[in-house]
Amino acid sequence: MAEKRKVTNTLALAVMGLLQEKPMHPYEMASTLRERQMDTVFKLRTGTLYDTVEALSRNGWIEPHATQREGNRPRRTVYAPTDHGQQEFLGWLDEIIRTPAPEYLRFLSAVSYLGALGPQRAEEALNERSQRLREQIEASRTQLEEAMAPGDLPRLFMIEVEYALHMAEAELAWTRATAQEIRDGSLVWPHQTIPAHGPRDRS
């Protein structure tokens, strides 16, 4: 039986991923994640990041590489991966990419009880979600176009934004189609028959 991995916080993936590029101190890690808009992917908080760095160091995944000091600021510890940490990171990354696992998303939980809203409110909620998804998609497209400009980041460094864009487009398609089914009556609520063509219940 394989030994249980001691570091499981997905923010650790981001830290180890950044350290593939070069040794960094936590402040630079946070700045780089925000610059690449990955802070939303990993729910970045300064305290959580420092806790994650501490956990990685405690478990031997990373180690101090150097210290830096800028002006009157306190010295900052620059970290680099250990051989053990590199092996753990690659094994964890490989496992996640190879093996689909349930993603316990808030939206999926709410969709399970969509019927509780009733047809009118459910359609309105889905329409509003569609609008917000369209805005997110446009923002992601702009970000990709700017990042992919000649001389900027290689595509591989923005691959997660590309993936998120495709996922958002798929969600938008489903959300719009489901709202349309409610509107035309093809999605019938329990204990209720909705005419395919005719006025909807506005009560």
KOLROLO-39691 format. One record per residue (C-alpha): x, y, z; residue in one letter. Coordinates in steps of 0.02 Angstrom, whole numbers, padded with zeros to 5 digits, always signed. Layout:
XYZA...
***
This chain:
+00000+00000+00000M+00071+00169-00049A+00115+00287+00092E-00008+00429+00114K+00059+00594+00050R+00099+00711+00194K+00065+00872+00097V-00107+00881+00016T-00148+01067+00007N-00162+01109-00178T-00077+01276-00146L+00078+01170-00121A+00066+01123-00305L+00075+01307-00349A+00226+01334-00236V+00318+01183-00305M+00271+01233-00481G+00344+01407-00460L+00503+01334-00388L+00526+01237-00550Q+00565+01404-00630E+00688+01469-00500K+00712+01482-00311P+00591+01609-00236M+00542+01685-00070H+00357+01679-00020P+00325+01861-00061Y+00385+01835-00240E+00279+01677-00251M+00123+01774-00202A+00163+01916-00322S+00193+01795-00467T+00031+01700-00435L-00068+01862-00431R+00019+01928-00587E-00031+01769-00680R-00206+01777-00603Q-00182+01606-00525M-00231+01672-00354D-00412+01629-00395T-00366+01451-00443V-00276+01418-00280F-00375+01536-00165K-00218+01627-00118L-00206+01711+00052R-00042+01773+00124T-00062+01678+00286G-00108+01517+00196T+00040+01534+00079L+00163+01552+00223Y+00083+01404+00312D+00102+01301+00152T+00284+01350+00133V+00314+01303+00314E+00229+01134+00289A+00332+01099+00133L+00492+01144+00225S+00444+01041+00378R+00411+00888+00271N+00573+00906+00174G+00499+00957+00006W+00589+01125+00001I+00737+01201+00092E+00815+01373+00115P+00923+01417-00034H+00978+01594+00009A+00920+01753+00094T+00882+01919+00012Q+00865+02093+00081R+00797+02245-00010E+00824+02415+00069G+00763+02420+00248N+00648+02270+00228R+00679+02116+00336P+00780+01975+00259R+00677+01854+00155R+00714+01670+00143T+00726+01604-00034V+00673+01422-00054Y+00715+01286-00180A+00649+01107-00199P+00742+00962-00120T+00769+00801-00219D+00636+00719-00109H+00516+00862-00136G+00543+00858-00323Q+00501+00673-00330Q+00346+00699-00221E+00288+00845-00328F+00308+00753-00493L+00222+00598-00425G+00076+00701-00356W+00059+00801-00517L+00064+00644-00623D-00070+00562-00514E-00188+00712-00524I-00174+00727-00713I-00194+00540-00745R-00338+00503-00626T-00506+00593-00636P-00576+00623-00462A-00741+00696-00401P-00736+00885-00389E-00853+00942-00252Y-00905+01108-00328L-01031+01226-00250R-01125+01246-00413F-01143+01058-00437L-01215+01044-00261S-01341+01183-00296A-01392+01112-00465V-01445+00953-00375S-01586+01055-00297Y-01627+01169-00444L-01808+01110-00437G-01833+01193-00268A-01823+01365-00349L-01970+01338-00464G-01964+01367-00652P-01964+01557-00655Q-01834+01585-00521R-01724+01443-00586A-01724+01517-00762E-01684+01691-00696E-01541+01623-00590A-01469+01526-00738L-01484+01678-00851N-01389+01784-00726E-01255+01650-00710R-01241+01646-00899S-01209+01833-00903Q-01073+01821-00771R-00994+01673-00860L-00989+01774-01022R-00899+01914-00930E-00773+01791-00856Q-00744+01711-01026I-00710+01879-01109E-00589+01925-00969A-00498+01758-00988S-00487+01780-01177R-00413+01953-01155T-00289+01887-01028Q-00234+01748-01144L-00216+01864-01293E-00109+01984-01191E-00003+01845-01118A+00023+01762-01286M+00087+01921-01368A+00258+01898-01450P+00396+01899-01320G+00281+01866-01172D+00249+01706-01074L+00256+01539-01165P+00085+01458-01189R+00130+01320-01066L+00140+01448-00926F-00040+01499-00958M-00111+01326-00993I-00221+01331-00837E-00306+01490-00899V-00339+01405-01066E-00414+01254-00976Y-00522+01364-00865A-00583+01457-01020L-00638+01295-01104H-00724+01237-00944M-00816+01403-00927A-00872+01393-01110E-00940+01217-01081A-01030+01274-00923E-01103+01424-01015L-01170+01312-01153A-01254+01197-01025W-01323+01342-00924T-01397+01429-01075R-01471+01267-01143A-01551+01224-00975T-01625+01398-00958A-01697+01378-01133Q-01774+01210-01087E-01858+01291-00937I-01919+01433-01047R-01995+01321-01181D-02066+01196-01057G-01963+01044-01108S-01889+01033-00932L-02040+00987-00827V-02044+01015-00640W-02106+00872-00528P-02294+00871-00503H-02312+01007-00635Q-02348+01006-00819T-02282+01158-00911I-02357+01193-01083P-02227+01190-01222A-02301+01352-01289H-02398+01469-01179G-02384+01587-01032P-02272+01538-00888R-02323+01537-00707D-02281+01712-00642R-02351+01688-00466S
***
